[in-house]
Structure formats: structure tokens, C-alpha cells
Amino acid sequence: MILLRHGQSEFNLHFSATRRDPGIEDPRLTPLGHQQAEAAAEALAEEGVKHIMASPYTRALQTAAPLARRLGVPVHVQPLVRERFAFACDIGSHRDALAEAWPEHDFAHLEAVWWPEREESADSIISRARLFRQEMRERPDWAHTVVVCHWGFILAMTGQSLMNGQWVRVDPMEEGPESVNWHHG
């Protein structure tokens, strides 16, 4: 499978400049983030993608949209691949607001408030990554799946820190990291 980090969000833009939480909840992509999403869609269009999963955060859904459009493949919303809850940007949008903004996606399987109430521990996100890896092992189409997700989730899955719009190939049959360094770039 391919793990694709969402394009640059409004949060990423401000946080990278100040290293302080700008307080933006469920941020949207910046113009650069949209360009990164389009570039990823173009680059991944010839990869035999048959299935797209995305976290319920707006930035991930916006990143998945160009690839889904290009391939004519629906996006499956998968809350397991959400970001590690640690900043204001990790407060998501209510399920009903997402369903209104993205009528082409199915949100019925989400809790109304699908993100945690407090900071998520490192052990929790690593456990979530292991659960997702196990679920993907059981899918016959895992090799043809793009998962649009987040820095912390990708770090928990691979031990690698990716920049916005970058991706990495992951074989779910292989074991993920036992622990990770949570220092953010």
C-alpha cells in the first residue's frame, strides 16, 4: 500500500513558521497543499490504484479528492488512519458537518465526534497503526490501495517522518516499528 501524507494545511503553514499551535481546528489545505495533492494524484495515477482510504480530517479528504477524481475511485473514510491527537488541528469536524461538506463520501460508520478528547499517547497511536496494519493484511487489494493520512500515523506505521504531499510504500505483512521518535522535524 501507499501511505500519502496530506498536503500542506493552514496549520502546517503557521506551525512550521512559529513552532507554536496556531489554534486552527480541522484545517483546510493551503494553495500549496492543493498543488501537492494534484501532484500526488498525477504521480500516483499510473500505480494501479484501485482503492483509496482517507482519514476524516478535511485536509486528508481534500488531498484524496484529486486522485479519486482522476481514477474514478471512491474514497473510503477510515478513522483509524487519523492523526495523533496532540494539537488544535487534531480536533475534527462533526460527522454531520463532514457529510454535508462531502456528500459523495459515506460517514455513517463514524461516531458523531470521532476524534479523542485528550492527547493521544504514543502507545495508543502505535497500537492503532498495528491494528490498521492487521486489517490491511486481510485485504486482498492492499497492494493497490492509497491511504491518505498524517505525519504521526505514518511515523507510527513506518518510523519515517514525511513532508506534506510525500508518500511511502508499506508492506503490511512486515512488522512496523516497536517505538518511534516523536520529534517533529
C-alpha positions as CSV (number, residue, x, y, z in Angstrom):
1,M,0.0,0.0,0.0
2,I,1.0,3.6,-0.3
3,L,0.7,6.0,2.7
4,L,0.3,9.5,1.4
5,R,0.7,12.4,3.8
6,H,-1.9,15.1,3.2
7,G,-0.8,18.3,1.5
8,Q,0.2,21.4,3.5
9,S,-2.6,22.6,5.7
10,E,-3.2,26.1,7.2
11,F,-2.0,24.6,10.5
12,N,1.3,23.3,8.9
13,L,2.0,26.7,7.3
14,H,1.7,28.6,10.6
15,F,3.2,25.9,12.9
16,S,6.3,25.5,10.7
17,A,7.0,29.2,10.9
18,T,6.4,29.6,14.7
19,R,6.6,26.1,16.2
20,R,3.5,27.1,18.2
21,D,0.0,25.8,17.9
22,P,-2.0,28.4,15.9
23,G,-5.3,27.0,17.2
24,I,-6.8,26.1,13.9
25,E,-9.3,23.2,14.2
26,D,-9.7,20.8,11.3
27,P,-7.7,23.0,8.9
28,R,-8.1,23.1,5.2
29,L,-5.3,22.8,2.6
30,T,-3.4,25.9,1.6
31,P,-2.9,26.7,-2.1
32,L,0.4,24.9,-1.9
33,G,-1.4,21.9,-0.2
34,H,-3.8,21.8,-3.2
35,Q,-0.8,21.8,-5.6
36,Q,0.8,19.0,-3.6
37,A,-2.5,17.0,-3.8
38,E,-2.7,17.5,-7.5
39,A,1.0,16.5,-8.0
40,A,0.5,13.3,-5.9
41,A,-2.6,12.4,-7.9
42,E,-0.7,12.9,-11.2
43,A,2.3,10.8,-9.9
44,L,0.1,8.0,-8.4
45,A,-2.3,7.8,-11.4
46,E,-0.2,5.1,-13.1
47,E,0.3,3.0,-9.9
48,G,-2.7,0.6,-10.4
49,V,-4.6,2.2,-7.5
50,K,-8.0,0.5,-7.1
51,H,-8.9,1.6,-3.5
52,I,-8.4,5.0,-1.7
53,M,-8.8,5.4,2.0
54,A,-8.6,8.7,3.8
55,S,-8.7,10.0,7.4
56,P,-11.9,12.0,8.2
57,Y,-9.9,15.2,8.6
58,T,-10.6,17.9,6.0
59,R,-7.0,18.1,4.9
60,A,-6.9,14.4,4.1
61,L,-10.2,14.4,2.3
62,Q,-9.0,17.4,0.2
63,T,-5.8,15.6,-0.6
64,A,-7.6,12.4,-1.6
65,A,-10.1,14.3,-3.9
66,P,-7.8,14.8,-7.0
67,L,-6.7,11.2,-7.0
68,A,-10.3,9.9,-6.6
69,R,-11.4,12.2,-9.4
70,R,-8.6,11.2,-11.8
71,L,-9.1,7.5,-11.2
72,G,-12.9,7.5,-10.8
73,V,-12.4,5.6,-7.5
74,P,-14.5,6.4,-4.4
75,V,-12.8,7.4,-1.1
76,H,-13.4,5.2,1.9
77,V,-13.3,7.2,5.1
78,Q,-11.1,5.4,7.7
79,P,-10.8,6.9,11.1
80,L,-8.0,4.5,12.2
81,V,-5.6,6.5,10.0
82,R,-6.3,9.8,11.7
83,E,-3.6,12.0,13.2
84,R,-2.2,11.5,16.7
85,F,-4.3,13.9,18.8
86,A,-2.0,16.5,20.2
87,F,-2.8,19.9,18.7
88,A,-5.9,22.1,17.8
89,C,-5.7,20.8,14.2
90,D,-6.5,17.3,15.5
91,I,-10.0,18.5,16.6
92,G,-12.0,17.3,13.7
93,S,-15.3,18.3,12.2
94,H,-18.5,16.6,13.4
95,R,-19.7,13.7,11.3
96,D,-22.8,15.6,10.2
97,A,-20.7,18.6,9.0
98,L,-18.5,16.2,7.1
99,A,-21.4,14.5,5.4
100,E,-22.8,17.9,4.4
101,A,-19.4,19.1,3.0
102,W,-18.6,15.8,1.3
103,P,-21.9,14.2,0.2
104,E,-20.0,11.8,-2.1
105,H,-18.5,10.0,0.9
106,D,-20.1,7.7,3.4
107,F,-19.6,8.9,7.0
108,A,-22.4,6.7,8.6
109,H,-19.8,4.4,10.3
110,L,-18.2,7.3,12.1
111,E,-19.1,8.4,15.7
112,A,-20.5,11.9,15.7
113,V,-17.3,13.0,17.5
114,W,-14.7,10.6,16.1
115,W,-11.5,12.2,17.4
116,P,-10.2,11.7,21.0
117,E,-11.0,14.2,23.8
118,R,-7.4,14.5,25.0
119,E,-3.9,14.0,23.8
120,E,-3.3,10.5,22.5
121,S,-0.4,8.6,23.9
122,A,2.5,7.2,21.8
123,D,1.4,3.7,22.8
124,S,-2.1,4.4,21.6
125,I,-1.2,5.5,18.1
126,I,1.3,2.7,17.7
127,S,-1.5,0.2,18.7
128,R,-3.8,1.9,16.2
129,A,-1.2,1.6,13.5
130,R,-0.7,-2.1,14.3
131,L,-4.5,-2.7,14.2
132,F,-4.6,-1.0,10.8
133,R,-1.7,-3.0,9.5
134,Q,-3.5,-6.2,10.6
135,E,-6.7,-5.1,8.9
136,M,-4.8,-4.3,5.7
137,R,-3.1,-7.8,5.8
138,E,-6.5,-9.3,5.4
139,R,-7.5,-7.2,2.4
140,P,-6.7,-8.8,-1.0
141,D,-6.4,-5.3,-2.5
142,W,-3.8,-3.8,-0.1
143,A,-1.1,-3.6,-2.8
144,H,-3.4,-1.4,-4.8
145,T,-4.5,0.9,-2.0
146,V,-3.5,4.5,-1.3
147,V,-4.1,5.7,2.3
148,V,-4.2,9.5,2.7
149,C,-3.2,10.1,6.3
150,H,-0.9,12.1,8.6
151,W,2.6,12.7,9.9
152,G,2.0,11.0,13.2
153,F,0.2,8.0,11.8
154,I,2.9,7.4,9.1
155,L,5.5,7.7,11.8
156,A,3.7,5.1,13.9
157,M,3.4,2.8,10.8
158,T,6.9,3.2,9.4
159,G,9.2,5.1,11.8
160,Q,9.6,7.7,8.9
161,S,8.8,11.4,9.1
162,L,7.3,12.5,5.7
163,M,6.8,16.0,4.5
164,N,3.4,17.2,3.2
165,G,2.5,15.5,-0.1
166,Q,5.1,12.8,0.2
167,W,4.3,9.1,0.2
168,V,5.9,5.8,1.2
169,R,5.2,2.2,0.2
170,V,4.4,-0.1,3.0
171,D,4.0,-3.9,3.0
172,P,1.5,-4.7,5.8
173,M,3.0,-8.2,6.0
174,E,6.1,-6.7,7.5
175,E,6.1,-5.6,11.2
176,G,6.1,-1.9,12.0
177,P,8.3,-0.1,14.4
178,E,8.2,-1.0,18.1
179,S,8.7,2.6,19.1
180,V,9.3,5.9,17.3
181,N,11.0,9.3,17.9
182,W,8.1,11.8,18.1
183,H,10.4,14.8,17.5
184,H,8.6,16.7,14.7
185,G,11.1,17.8,12.1
